[in-house]
């Protein structure tokens, strides 16, 4: 059975909550991760690079974003430091 967009969004948000090092990009630009994740939980909120990078990491995939001008951006999963690494 396929996952719904709501389910995928929740999985990504939970992943970001459970993996604080995944939030380093937010912290680096002065955004409070808790505030960011609360906003991302709202239906209709558009995802961004942080969410897409977290998705790539969580699902162990690369995500290719095609731009209107024909160029593309490739988001690869990040290697996160854990308590066991």
N, C-alpha and C positions, 0 to 999 in steps of 0.2 A: 504494500500500500504506500502511495506517495505521501510525503509530508506536506502539510499546508504551509503557506507563507508565514502564518502566525506561529506555527510550531518551529519553523526554522529560525525566525527572529528570536523566539524565546531561548532556543538552544544557544544561539550566538551570544545573547546577553548573559546567560548563565555561565557560558564559557569565559567571558570577559570578567565576570564577578569572581569566578573561582581561580583565575590566573592573573593575578595583579601585574605580572611583568608584561602581559599583553597590553596593558594600559599605558605603557611608558610614552607612547606617541602623544597621548592626550595630556599627560602630565608635563611633557616637554613644551607644549604650547599653552600651558596654563589653564587647562580645562579640568575641572573636578570630575573624576570618573563616575562617582555616584550620581551627580547631576546629569551627566551625559547619558548614562544608562537609563535613568528614569525617563528622560526625554525620548530615547530610542524605543522604550517599551510602549509608547503611545502609538496607537494605530494611525496610519497615514503619514507617519514621520519617515522621510526618505533616508535610506541608508547612505553611508559615505565610505571613504577609504578605510577608516578604522573598522567598520562593520564588515566590509568585504575582505580585508586582510585577516580579520578574526575568523571569518567563514572559511577562507582558504586554509588557515591553520587548523581549525577544528575538523574540517572534513578531509584534510590532507590532499588538497587539489590546488591547481593554479587557476586563476580567474583572468580571462582576457577581456578587457573592456575596449570595445570598438568606438572610436570617436567619429563625429560627423564628417571630419575632413579626411577620413580614410586611415588615419594613424591609429595605433592601439597602445594600450598600457597593460602590462602583465603584472598581476599581483600574485606572488608566490607565498606559500606558507612560511611563517616565521618559525625558527627553532627557539623554543622558550626554555629558559632555565627553570628547573623544578628542584624540589628539595632532594631529589634523587640523582641530579646530574652534577 
